[in-house]
Amino acid sequence: MSEFTKTKAKRILKLKEVSKLILKTGNAKSFIDANKEFIPTVIPTDFIELFDEIIKEGYKMDDIKVLTNKVLNIFYEPIRDYKRIEPEPDSFLGVLEQNNHEMELVLNKIRPEFKAFVKDISNKEIGAELAEYFKQLEIFVKHYTIKENVLFPIIEKTWDDYRCLQIMWSFQDDIRRNLKTVIAQLTHEELNIKQFNKCVGDIFFNMLAIKFREERILFPYILETITESQLETMNREGFELGYPYIQPTLTKVNKSVSGIDGNLINLGTGSVSIEQIKLIFNHLPVDITFVDENDKVCFFSTPPKRIFPRTTAIIGREVSNCHPPESVHVVEQIVESFRNGKKDQADFWIKMRGEFILIQYFAVRDESQNYKGVIEVSQEVSEIRALEGEKRLLDW
C-alpha cells in the first residue's frame, strides 16, 4: 500500500469517527475541539468514499442527509479552498456550472421579495412576483433531471464508490417537492406561513449546498475519472433533454437507426423488420421500458411525448439505481414478487403537471413461465378516464 493510500485511509477513518459521533449524538463539538489540526488536511474526494461507506452500512436516508449537512459544514473551508480542476465553459460540466450560476441569480432576486412578502403576506402584487420567480427556479429542476439520467449512470459504471449519488438525488427530490408546495401556496392555496417559510428556507439551503458539492467535490473528480469522449456524449444527451437556462453550442442530431436492413424477424404472428419494430414501439402513446431478468435496463421506447425522461445512458444500468432512495424499495419489492411468481402486475396512478398518469409493471415470462424481466408502461389517461357511453362512428 502506497503512503498516499495509507494517508487517505487514515483520513477516512477519522471522518468515519466524526460521522458515527454525529449519528449517535447529533453533535461533533468534542471531535472538533480534539482535531483542529486534522480538519484542514482533508481533500474533497475523501467525502465521496466516506458517504459511500456510510450508505453501505444501512443507515436511514433521512439520518444520512442530516449527517451530510453537518459533516460538510465542519469541513467547509478545506473543501472550498482546495484547488480544483476547472471544466471548459462549453463542456458538459461547464454548461452545468453556468446553469448553477443562473440559478443562484434567481435565488438572489427572490431574497428581497421574500423578506418583503413575509412582512406583508396580504400583498398580492409581491406574492405574484414571488410566484413568478419560483416558477423560474422550478425550470432549474431540469439540471437535476440531466444529472440523474445522464451523469449518474456513467458514474455508477465507472466508480466503485458511487453511492453518495443517492444522497444528492434525495436532496434534489426534496427541492422538487418544496418548489411545488411554495408555488401552490402562492398561486392556488391559502398560505400556511410556517410551512411556507420552512419550504423556502430549505430550497435556499439545499440548492446552494448542492451547487457547492457539485462544483467543489463531484465535478472535479469526474474530470479526473471520466473520459473526454464520455463527457462529450453526456453533453449531447443533456442537450437532447434540454438544459434549464444555458445551452451548449451543439447542433441537435438525430439518433442513429440500428438494425439490419432487409431482414425480417418472425414473431410468430407475423414478420416485421427491425425498423418496423422501432416504429411500432415509438408510435405507441405510452412510455415503455424493459428490464431483463438480471435487473439491467435493456430498452426504452421514444414516443413523440415521453412522460418520464430517459437517455441511452441508462442502458445496462441496475434498475434499483434508476429510482430515488425513498422509492427504490417499492421497485425492488415488485421485481422480487415477479421473480418468485407471486405477482404478475402492479399498478400505480399519480397526478403530475395537470395530467393523470397510469404506471403499470408487467412480469415477462417465457413459454415455460421462467421469469425474463419486467416491462414498465406509463400512459397519460385523462381522456380515457373521461370517456362515457359509446362511440361507433368516425367523426372527422
Kinemage of the C-alpha trace (Angstrom):
@kinemage 1
@onewidth
@group {chain A} dominant
@subgroup {mainchain}
@vectorlist {calphas} color= white
{ca met a 1} P 0.000 0.000 0.000
{ca ser a 2} L 1.452 3.384 -1.013
{ca glu a 3} L 1.970 6.115 1.576
{ca phe a 4} L -0.715 8.191 -0.165
{ca thr a 5} L -3.211 5.338 0.140
{ca lys a 6} L -2.301 4.872 3.796
{ca thr a 7} L -2.766 8.583 4.447
{ca lys a 8} L -6.147 8.606 2.709
{ca ala a 9} L -7.242 5.536 4.670
{ca lys a 10} L -6.327 7.308 7.907
{ca arg a 11} L -8.366 10.340 6.887
{ca ile a 12} L -11.383 8.176 6.068
{ca leu a 13} L -11.134 6.524 9.485
{ca lys a 14} L -11.174 9.941 11.169
{ca leu a 15} L -14.103 11.039 9.020
{ca lys a 16} L -15.999 7.883 9.935
{ca glu a 17} L -15.244 8.622 13.569
{ca val a 18} L -16.896 12.032 13.457
{ca ser a 19} L -19.745 10.645 11.334
{ca lys a 20} L -20.537 7.928 13.855
{ca leu a 21} L -20.377 10.502 16.651
{ca ile a 22} L -22.903 12.715 14.850
{ca leu a 23} L -25.180 9.793 14.033
{ca lys a 24} L -25.124 8.754 17.692
{ca thr a 25} L -25.296 12.119 19.474
{ca gly a 26} L -26.164 14.736 16.836
{ca asn a 27} L -23.149 16.773 17.965
{ca ala a 28} L -19.479 16.885 16.931
{ca lys a 29} L -18.067 19.535 19.295
{ca ser a 30} L -15.787 17.109 21.124
{ca phe a 31} L -14.310 15.890 17.824
{ca ile a 32} L -13.787 19.442 16.525
{ca asp a 33} L -12.046 20.510 19.737
{ca ala a 34} L -9.740 17.477 19.639
{ca asn a 35} L -8.953 17.535 15.903
{ca lys a 36} L -8.241 21.131 14.920
{ca glu a 37} L -5.041 20.078 13.128
{ca phe a 38} L -6.776 17.252 11.241
{ca ile a 39} L -9.670 19.257 9.792
{ca pro a 40} L -7.571 21.243 7.242
{ca thr a 41} L -5.933 18.040 5.905
{ca val a 42} L -8.983 16.520 4.203
{ca ile a 43} L -9.491 16.672 0.434
{ca pro a 44} L -12.833 16.771 -1.403
{ca thr a 45} L -12.698 13.212 -2.764
{ca asp a 46} L -12.500 11.871 0.806
{ca phe a 47} L -16.203 12.571 1.181
{ca ile a 48} L -17.154 10.503 -1.852
{ca glu a 49} L -15.613 7.446 -0.208
{ca leu a 50} L -16.906 8.383 3.268
{ca phe a 51} L -20.561 8.631 2.274
{ca asp a 52} L -20.324 5.542 0.094
{ca glu a 53} L -19.252 3.560 3.163
{ca ile a 54} L -21.906 5.184 5.377
{ca ile a 55} L -24.651 4.226 2.904
{ca lys a 56} L -23.369 0.648 2.679
{ca glu a 57} L -23.744 0.377 6.452
{ca gly a 58} L -27.502 0.757 6.061
{ca tyr a 59} L -28.383 3.970 7.870
{ca lys a 60} L -31.702 5.642 7.054
{ca met a 61} L -31.527 8.224 4.269
{ca asp a 62} L -33.050 10.969 6.449
{ca asp a 63} L -30.316 10.412 9.042
{ca ile a 64} L -27.638 10.335 6.350
{ca lys a 65} L -28.844 13.648 4.917
{ca val a 66} L -28.631 15.315 8.346
{ca leu a 67} L -25.168 13.806 8.768
{ca thr a 68} L -24.088 15.027 5.321
{ca asn a 69} L -25.004 18.622 6.105
{ca lys a 70} L -23.233 18.575 9.471
{ca val a 71} L -20.062 16.863 8.243
{ca leu a 72} L -19.664 19.071 5.186
{ca asn a 73} L -20.250 22.147 7.344
{ca ile a 74} L -17.377 21.121 9.629
{ca phe a 75} L -15.037 20.683 6.651
{ca tyr a 76} L -16.419 23.523 4.538
{ca glu a 77} L -13.241 25.607 4.438
{ca pro a 78} L -10.760 22.904 3.302
{ca ile a 79} L -13.248 21.763 0.643
{ca arg a 80} L -13.790 25.349 -0.541
{ca asp a 81} L -10.086 26.188 -0.606
{ca tyr a 82} L -8.845 23.006 -2.323
{ca lys a 83} L -7.531 23.821 -5.812
{ca arg a 84} L -9.864 22.181 -8.298
{ca ile a 85} L -9.761 21.276 -11.984
{ca glu a 86} L -11.794 23.807 -13.975
{ca pro a 87} L -14.135 22.498 -16.699
{ca glu a 88} L -14.177 24.089 -20.149
{ca pro a 89} L -17.088 26.584 -20.385
{ca asp a 90} L -18.940 24.829 -23.222
{ca ser a 91} L -18.282 21.300 -21.936
{ca phe a 92} L -20.878 19.167 -20.165
{ca leu a 93} L -19.734 20.166 -16.678
{ca gly a 94} L -19.056 23.730 -17.794
{ca val a 95} L -22.655 24.121 -19.005
{ca leu a 96} L -23.962 22.621 -15.751
{ca glu a 97} L -21.900 25.173 -13.815
{ca gln a 98} L -23.188 28.048 -15.965
{ca asn a 99} L -26.725 26.912 -15.172
{ca asn a 100} L -25.787 26.781 -11.492
{ca his a 101} L -24.742 30.415 -11.737
{ca glu a 102} L -28.060 31.388 -13.346
{ca met a 103} L -29.936 29.506 -10.619
{ca glu a 104} L -28.089 31.465 -7.946
{ca leu a 105} L -29.024 34.722 -9.679
{ca val a 106} L -32.699 33.749 -9.422
{ca leu a 107} L -32.250 32.983 -5.721
{ca asn a 108} L -30.705 36.415 -5.273
{ca lys a 109} L -33.774 38.005 -6.875
{ca ile a 110} L -36.059 36.043 -4.558
{ca arg a 111} L -34.354 37.139 -1.323
{ca pro a 112} L -35.607 40.753 -1.086
{ca glu a 113} L -39.052 39.836 -2.438
{ca phe a 114} L -39.380 37.056 0.138
{ca lys a 115} L -38.414 39.350 3.020
{ca ala a 116} L -40.934 41.952 1.877
{ca phe a 117} L -43.671 39.349 1.451
{ca val a 118} L -43.183 37.838 4.910
{ca lys a 119} L -43.742 41.318 6.392
{ca asp a 120} L -46.980 41.712 4.432
{ca ile a 121} L -48.399 38.380 3.253
{ca ser a 122} L -51.595 40.103 2.132
{ca asn a 123} L -49.694 41.976 -0.588
{ca lys a 124} L -50.911 40.161 -3.706
{ca glu a 125} L -48.554 42.053 -6.019
{ca ile a 126} L -45.447 40.890 -4.182
{ca gly a 127} L -46.934 37.391 -3.898
{ca ala a 128} L -47.470 37.253 -7.664
{ca glu a 129} L -43.905 38.435 -8.358
{ca leu a 130} L -42.556 35.874 -5.928
{ca ala a 131} L -44.563 33.116 -7.596
{ca glu a 132} L -43.045 34.001 -10.981
{ca tyr a 133} L -39.531 33.892 -9.536
{ca phe a 134} L -40.161 30.456 -8.039
{ca lys a 135} L -41.527 29.266 -11.393
{ca gln a 136} L -38.252 30.431 -12.944
{ca leu a 137} L -36.449 28.478 -10.246
{ca glu a 138} L -38.542 25.380 -10.960
{ca ile a 139} L -37.143 25.372 -14.509
{ca phe a 140} L -33.768 24.614 -12.919
{ca val a 141} L -35.091 21.167 -11.947
{ca lys a 142} L -34.056 20.154 -15.497
{ca his a 143} L -30.490 20.391 -14.200
{ca tyr a 144} L -31.237 17.629 -11.701
{ca thr a 145} L -33.043 15.552 -14.314
{ca ile a 146} L -29.965 15.664 -16.545
{ca lys a 147} L -27.723 14.601 -13.668
{ca glu a 148} L -29.989 11.691 -12.702
{ca asn a 149} L -30.488 10.401 -16.247
{ca val a 150} L -27.207 11.262 -17.976
{ca leu a 151} L -24.457 11.727 -15.392
{ca phe a 152} L -25.337 9.310 -12.604
{ca pro a 153} L -25.493 6.183 -14.853
{ca ile a 154} L -21.976 6.842 -16.180
{ca ile a 155} L -20.608 7.397 -12.671
{ca glu a 156} L -22.208 4.149 -11.493
{ca lys a 157} L -20.423 2.286 -14.289
{ca thr a 158} L -17.080 3.991 -13.568
{ca trp a 159} L -16.774 4.402 -9.789
{ca asp a 160} L -16.878 1.694 -7.149
{ca asp a 161} L -17.865 4.331 -4.558
{ca tyr a 162} L -20.817 5.841 -6.428
{ca arg a 163} L -23.441 5.524 -3.664
{ca cys a 164} L -23.031 9.115 -2.489
{ca leu a 165} L -25.172 9.981 -5.531
{ca gln a 166} L -28.177 8.573 -3.680
{ca ile a 167} L -27.851 11.366 -1.114
{ca met a 168} L -27.708 14.055 -3.781
{ca trp a 169} L -30.724 12.557 -5.571
{ca ser a 170} L -32.716 12.562 -2.336
{ca phe a 171} L -31.903 16.234 -1.706
{ca gln a 172} L -32.925 17.020 -5.302
{ca asp a 173} L -36.299 15.363 -4.732
{ca asp a 174} L -36.718 17.457 -1.580
{ca ile a 175} L -36.165 20.566 -3.691
{ca arg a 176} L -38.736 19.436 -6.252
{ca arg a 177} L -41.368 18.878 -3.558
{ca asn a 178} L -40.671 22.160 -1.805
{ca leu a 179} L -40.839 24.149 -5.035
{ca lys a 180} L -44.240 22.641 -5.850
{ca thr a 181} L -45.503 23.453 -2.349
{ca val a 182} L -44.291 27.058 -2.466
{ca ile a 183} L -45.719 27.719 -5.931
{ca ala a 184} L -49.031 26.103 -4.989
{ca gln a 185} L -49.340 28.218 -1.848
{ca leu a 186} L -48.526 31.407 -3.740
{ca thr a 187} L -50.938 30.733 -6.603
{ca his a 188} L -53.777 28.477 -5.507
{ca glu a 189} L -53.876 27.623 -1.838
{ca glu a 190} L -54.365 29.516 1.409
{ca leu a 191} L -50.938 30.435 2.719
{ca asn a 192} L -49.592 28.375 5.610
{ca ile a 193} L -46.895 30.823 6.656
{ca lys a 194} L -44.983 28.380 8.877
{ca gln a 195} L -44.823 25.708 6.169
{ca phe a 196} L -44.138 28.334 3.504
{ca asn a 197} L -41.173 29.812 5.391
{ca lys a 198} L -39.685 26.385 6.067
{ca cys a 199} L -40.008 25.304 2.423
{ca val a 200} L -38.366 28.498 1.185
{ca gly a 201} L -35.531 28.124 3.706
{ca asp a 202} L -34.973 24.510 2.686
{ca ile a 203} L -34.983 25.432 -1.006
{ca phe a 204} L -32.277 28.055 -0.498
{ca phe a 205} L -30.120 25.843 1.697
{ca asn a 206} L -30.379 22.699 -0.429
{ca met a 207} L -29.943 24.339 -3.822
{ca leu a 208} L -26.862 26.254 -2.752
{ca ala a 209} L -25.479 23.241 -0.892
{ca ile a 210} L -25.846 21.003 -3.952
{ca lys a 211} L -24.206 23.656 -6.129
{ca phe a 212} L -21.226 23.782 -3.747
{ca arg a 213} L -20.958 19.982 -3.558
{ca glu a 214} L -21.137 19.632 -7.327
{ca glu a 215} L -18.518 22.260 -8.076
{ca arg a 216} L -16.088 21.515 -5.242
{ca ile a 217} L -16.415 17.713 -4.837
{ca leu a 218} L -18.303 15.913 -7.611
{ca phe a 219} L -17.338 17.696 -10.833
{ca pro a 220} L -13.552 17.901 -10.222
{ca tyr a 221} L -13.429 14.158 -9.502
{ca ile a 222} L -15.444 13.475 -12.656
{ca leu a 223} L -12.805 15.355 -14.665
{ca glu a 224} L -10.170 13.043 -13.177
{ca thr a 225} L -12.053 9.789 -13.799
{ca ile a 226} L -14.475 10.139 -16.734
{ca thr a 227} L -13.128 10.200 -20.299
{ca glu a 228} L -13.483 13.205 -22.577
{ca ser a 229} L -15.497 11.182 -25.101
{ca gln a 230} L -17.952 10.169 -22.376
{ca leu a 231} L -18.317 13.800 -21.324
{ca glu a 232} L -18.957 14.826 -24.939
{ca thr a 233} L -21.667 12.163 -25.216
{ca met a 234} L -23.220 13.369 -21.953
{ca asn a 235} L -23.238 16.933 -23.256
{ca arg a 236} L -25.267 15.797 -26.271
{ca glu a 237} L -27.600 13.766 -24.051
{ca gly a 238} L -28.087 16.815 -21.831
{ca phe a 239} L -28.738 18.927 -24.910
{ca glu a 240} L -31.385 16.443 -26.065
{ca leu a 241} L -33.141 16.598 -22.675
{ca gly a 242} L -32.744 20.381 -22.513
{ca tyr a 243} L -30.613 22.345 -20.049
{ca pro a 244} L -32.604 24.766 -17.859
{ca tyr a 245} L -31.165 28.176 -18.809
{ca ile a 246} L -27.865 27.959 -20.706
{ca gln a 247} L -27.457 25.605 -23.688
{ca pro a 248} L -24.156 24.413 -25.179
{ca thr a 249} L -23.318 25.379 -28.761
{ca leu a 250} L -24.221 21.997 -30.229
{ca thr a 251} L -26.281 21.036 -33.231
{ca lys a 252} L -29.161 18.725 -32.379
{ca val a 253} L -28.581 15.363 -34.052
{ca asn a 254} L -30.989 12.572 -34.810
{ca lys a 255} L -30.354 9.336 -33.002
{ca ser a 256} L -28.847 6.757 -35.338
{ca val a 257} L -31.041 3.909 -36.528
{ca ser a 258} L -29.732 0.470 -35.613
{ca gly a 259} L -30.741 -2.859 -37.178
{ca ile a 260} L -30.156 -4.961 -40.302
{ca asp a 261} L -31.921 -3.614 -43.352
{ca gly a 262} L -33.841 -6.128 -45.400
{ca asn a 263} L -34.027 -8.833 -42.726
{ca leu a 264} L -37.380 -9.838 -41.318
{ca ile a 265} L -37.986 -11.146 -37.813
{ca asn a 266} L -40.640 -13.801 -37.407
{ca leu a 267} L -42.613 -13.024 -34.235
{ca gly a 268} L -44.925 -15.995 -34.539
{ca thr a 269} L -47.921 -13.888 -35.547
{ca gly a 270} L -46.194 -12.148 -38.433
{ca ser a 271} L -42.847 -10.949 -39.739
{ca val a 272} L -41.523 -7.402 -39.444
{ca ser a 273} L -38.194 -5.688 -39.906
{ca ile a 274} L -36.131 -4.170 -37.120
{ca glu a 275} L -37.020 -0.726 -38.442
{ca gln a 276} L -40.727 -1.570 -38.299
{ca ile a 277} L -40.357 -2.801 -34.715
{ca lys a 278} L -38.797 0.530 -33.760
{ca leu a 279} L -41.577 2.439 -35.482
{ca ile a 280} L -44.246 0.398 -33.712
{ca phe a 281} L -42.759 0.964 -30.267
{ca asn a 282} L -42.153 4.650 -30.862
{ca his a 283} L -45.662 5.356 -32.139
{ca leu a 284} L -47.476 3.765 -29.236
{ca pro a 285} L -48.875 6.533 -26.953
{ca val a 286} L -47.083 5.050 -23.935
{ca asp a 287} L -43.622 5.033 -22.374
{ca ile a 288} L -42.177 1.505 -22.406
{ca thr a 289} L -39.063 0.411 -20.551
{ca phe a 290} L -37.798 -3.191 -20.434
{ca val a 291} L -35.615 -4.572 -17.635
{ca asp a 292} L -34.217 -8.093 -18.097
{ca glu a 293} L -34.053 -10.989 -15.630
{ca asn a 294} L -30.683 -9.700 -14.355
{ca asp a 295} L -32.296 -6.372 -13.320
{ca lys a 296} L -30.500 -4.471 -16.101
{ca val a 297} L -32.257 -1.835 -18.202
{ca cys a 298} L -32.196 -3.113 -21.802
{ca phe a 299} L -34.577 -0.931 -23.794
{ca phe a 300} L -36.899 2.046 -23.738
{ca ser a 301} L -39.251 3.424 -26.363
{ca thr a 302} L -39.131 7.016 -27.583
{ca pro a 303} L -42.696 8.147 -28.350
{ca pro a 304} L -43.261 11.761 -29.500
{ca lys a 305} L -44.176 12.775 -25.960
{ca arg a 306} L -42.366 10.968 -23.174
{ca ile a 307} L -43.849 11.155 -19.677
{ca phe a 308} L -40.625 10.342 -17.831
{ca pro a 309} L -37.164 11.268 -19.211
{ca arg a 310} L -34.890 8.512 -20.497
{ca thr a 311} L -31.494 8.608 -22.177
{ca thr a 312} L -29.300 5.868 -23.628
{ca ala a 313} L -27.039 6.312 -20.581
{ca ile a 314} L -29.419 4.088 -18.594
{ca ile a 315} L -28.884 1.053 -20.850
{ca gly a 316} L -27.185 -1.614 -18.743
{ca arg a 317} L -27.973 0.250 -15.529
{ca glu a 318} L -29.213 -1.577 -12.443
{ca val a 319} L -32.935 -0.861 -12.165
{ca ser a 320} L -32.556 -0.125 -8.444
{ca asn a 321} L -30.210 2.745 -9.339
{ca cys a 322} L -32.850 4.319 -11.611
{ca his a 323} L -35.044 5.419 -8.707
{ca pro a 324} L -34.547 7.788 -5.771
{ca pro a 325} L -33.714 6.242 -2.391
{ca glu a 326} L -37.166 6.850 -0.913
{ca ser a 327} L -38.968 4.761 -3.582
{ca val a 328} L -36.385 2.178 -4.615
{ca his a 329} L -37.692 -0.360 -2.091
{ca val a 330} L -41.058 -0.406 -3.900
{ca val a 331} L -39.367 -1.235 -7.208
{ca glu a 332} L -37.285 -3.957 -5.567
{ca gln a 333} L -40.428 -5.446 -3.987
{ca ile a 334} L -42.211 -5.505 -7.360
{ca val a 335} L -39.274 -7.168 -9.125
{ca glu a 336} L -38.884 -9.795 -6.391
{ca ser a 337} L -42.635 -10.575 -6.434
{ca phe a 338} L -42.463 -11.021 -10.221
{ca arg a 339} L -39.304 -13.121 -9.998
{ca asn a 340} L -40.732 -15.572 -7.451
{ca gly a 341} L -44.030 -15.838 -9.334
{ca lys a 342} L -46.264 -14.366 -6.627
{ca lys a 343} L -47.402 -11.445 -8.788
{ca asp a 344} L -47.624 -10.591 -12.486
{ca gln a 345} L -48.753 -6.969 -12.447
{ca ala a 346} L -48.502 -3.816 -10.319
{ca asp a 347} L -50.438 -0.609 -10.999
{ca phe a 348} L -49.979 2.963 -9.777
{ca trp a 349} L -51.516 6.294 -10.752
{ca ile a 350} L -50.382 9.814 -9.979
{ca lys a 351} L -51.264 13.414 -10.833
{ca met a 352} L -48.416 15.316 -12.437
{ca arg a 353} L -48.332 18.679 -14.250
{ca gly a 354} L -52.112 18.649 -14.597
{ca glu a 355} L -52.140 15.172 -16.125
{ca phe a 356} L -53.314 11.813 -14.771
{ca ile a 357} L -50.572 9.219 -15.237
{ca leu a 358} L -51.127 5.450 -15.103
{ca ile a 359} L -47.932 3.496 -14.379
{ca gln a 360} L -48.037 -0.283 -14.795
{ca tyr a 361} L -45.459 -3.009 -14.328
{ca phe a 362} L -45.858 -6.393 -16.045
{ca ala a 363} L -43.852 -9.553 -15.422
{ca val a 364} L -42.305 -11.024 -18.587
{ca arg a 365} L -42.168 -14.841 -18.729
{ca asp a 366} L -41.202 -17.319 -21.426
{ca glu a 367} L -43.333 -20.253 -22.566
{ca ser a 368} L -42.080 -22.298 -19.600
{ca gln a 369} L -43.081 -19.478 -17.213
{ca asn a 370} L -39.460 -18.642 -16.411
{ca tyr a 371} L -39.046 -15.030 -15.322
{ca lys a 372} L -37.398 -12.984 -18.072
{ca gly a 373} L -37.806 -9.443 -16.806
{ca val a 374} L -40.310 -6.648 -16.323
{ca ile a 375} L -41.960 -4.107 -18.597
{ca glu a 376} L -42.832 -0.661 -17.251
{ca val a 377} L -45.630 1.067 -19.176
{ca ser a 378} L -46.624 4.674 -18.402
{ca gln a 379} L -49.543 6.472 -20.029
{ca glu a 380} L -51.410 9.776 -19.712
{ca val a 381} L -55.024 8.644 -19.268
{ca ser a 382} L -57.038 11.817 -18.575
{ca glu a 383} L -59.007 11.462 -21.834
{ca ile a 384} L -59.536 7.747 -21.277
{ca arg a 385} L -60.905 8.371 -17.781
{ca ala a 386} L -63.340 10.940 -19.178
{ca leu a 387} L -64.880 8.580 -21.748
{ca glu a 388} L -68.599 7.838 -21.379
{ca gly a 389} L -71.189 5.907 -23.371
{ca glu a 390} L -70.069 4.583 -26.771
{ca lys a 391} L -68.503 5.924 -29.956
{ca arg a 392} L -69.121 3.786 -33.049
{ca leu a 393} L -68.851 6.358 -35.829
{ca leu a 394} L -65.868 8.261 -37.202
{ca asp a 395} L -66.309 11.982 -36.532
{ca trp a 396} L -63.513 13.505 -38.571
